[in-house]
Amino acid sequence: MELFEMILNTVKNINMLSVLDILVVAYFFYKGYMLMKETRAVQLLKGLLLIVALIPISYLLNLRMVYTILIKTITIGVLSVIIIFQPEIRRALEHLGRSAFNDKHFIDDDKILQKMISEIVTAVENLAITKTGALIAIEQNTGLGDVVTSGTKIDAIVSSALLENIFVVNTPLHDGATIIKNGRIEASGCVLPLTSNTDINKKLGTRHRAAIGLSEVSDAILIIVSEETGVVSLAVNGRLTRNYDKNKLTDILTRIIKNRQVKSKTVGEKVKLWMLGIKSKIS
């Protein structure tokens, strides 16, 4: 009866702010779960939840030693969680940062954007026909400066001829990734981080794993041409999709880039208006 009354009083005291508070917390938990989904962090999280669940059980059963060990484990658990989940925490912060604060200069002219995409797709199509391995990264909101410094600076207009020439077999830049930024080829021969996901198809080579690895820690669009089969693949947000032809690749690149530009501008404008509101209140 007391429990029922306590629940009833709690429900009565709920207002709109309380509902908003619950929804915000639920949203953050959901986003955190989605970022960790299909990664090794999920298994670590399950182990952590098991430890938390065992604490009251060991207390009720009077298992003093087990209870003491679990309490000590939780005491140092905060630091352990930060260390263990470092890749996921970094990924979440990068995702938050690129969503709210960015100062990228996108290609506003549709003709220039379509020209760039056309040159990339033409090069990819020709490379696929000759089964020439290739890896192209198109930078979006997340800066790839650290990746660019690992390769050779080019800074040239995007053209199919140049892209095909870069990936010619047995040339110095063939094995690395080519980075495209703001409609220009920024650098080639760049080294990308490999994914640590163990669920990826074992038949996929280093080029595909590197593409997935960079897409896990950034919002870059990765295009891969397999040198064994000539199959064209796309890596976005840690996911790999395959078997793209010229039309399908053109369509997906156009939609992804344009959608991200619209979202980035919308969020950027909201942040600027919010900052202007704060300044007006101060003044």
Helices and strands as residue ranges (DSSP letters): H 2-12, H 16-36, H 40-60, H 64-75, H 77-84, H 86-100, H 110-129, E 134-138, H 145-148, E 152-157, H 160-166, E 177-181, E 184-190, H 206-217, E 221-225, E 232-236, E 239-241, H 246-282
